[in-house]
Amino acid sequence: MSWLSDIFGIFRKRGIMGVCRHDATYCMMVYGEHYPARVAVGWRGGQYHAQAQAKIDGVWTWLTSSLGTVYPTKEDPTFRVDLYATPDAWWAGNKNLLAKEEI
């Protein structure tokens, strides 16, 4: 086994990839400190999807993140929004996802 496969083995054992609800929560929190923010929930490509928006200059703008930086992005025409969640509603709806057991 090479040193390179050892490194990738560590990542497979320790790394956990985030999903859209994590990114939506992070984006909403970051932009929510400066703008009204919400999470759009619906379907994209036949799968559940969530993405944050912030109201910038009076317009609800889609948000995304990369390497910890949150920035506005273009609308995804394949995303069919079913509902919008305020930050309080989003947290209430995701409370069971925040901890696997009582702390």
N, C-alpha and C positions, 0 to 999 in steps of 0.2 A: 504494500500500500504506500502510495507517495504522500508527501507532505500536503500536496494540494487536495487529495481526496480526504485527508484527515481534517483539513479546514472545512470543507464542504460538509463533512459528517457532523462537525460541531454545529454548524448552522442548521442542519436538518433536525438535530436533537433539541436545540435551544431556541431557535427563532420561531416566532408566531406571526404570521402575516395578518395585518388588520384587514377589515372589510369595510364596505361603504358606510355602515352605521358609525364606525369609529371615526372615519374621516369626516363625516357629516357633523358629528358631535364636536370634534376638534375645530373645524372651520367655524361652526356656529359660536363656539366659545371665544375664539380669537377675534373675529369680526364683531361679535356681540358686545364687546367692550367699547366699541366706537359707533356702531350702527344698530338699528333694529335687525334682528336675525331670526331665521326660522329654518325648519328642515322640511323639505318636500319628500313625500313618501309615495312610491308607486312601483311601476314595473318597467324594466328595460331588458329587451331581448328575452322575454319570458321569465325573468327572474326578479325577485324583490330588489328594490333599489332605494337608497336614501341619499339625498344630497342637500347641502346647506345653501341658503341664499341670505344675502344682506341687502337692505334697502339703502342704496347709495344714490344720492342726488334724486331721491324720489322714485327710483326704479329698482325693482327686485332683481338682483344680479346673482348669477350662479357663482359658487365658490368651489375651489379645489385646493389641494395642498401637495407640496413636494418638498421632501427633506425638511419638514418643520415650518416651511413658509406657506402662508395662505394667501391666495390671490384670486381675483375675478377670472372667470373663464366663460367660454361661449356656451350657449344652450345646446344640449344634446337632443336632437329632434327625435331620437328613438325612445326617450324617457317619457312615459305616460304617467303624469302625476295624478294620484287619487286623493291626496289630502296634504295639507300643510300643518305642521306642528309648531306651536310656540315653544320657546325654550322650556318653560315649565311643563307643558304637555309632553314634550320629548323626553325629559328626565323622568316624569312619572311613568311613561310607557316603557322606558328602558330600565327601570329600577331592578328588575329581576336579572338583567344581564350584567349588572355592575359587580356583583360578588357571587361566587359559587357557594360560599358558606358564610355563616355568621362570623363576624370578627369580634 
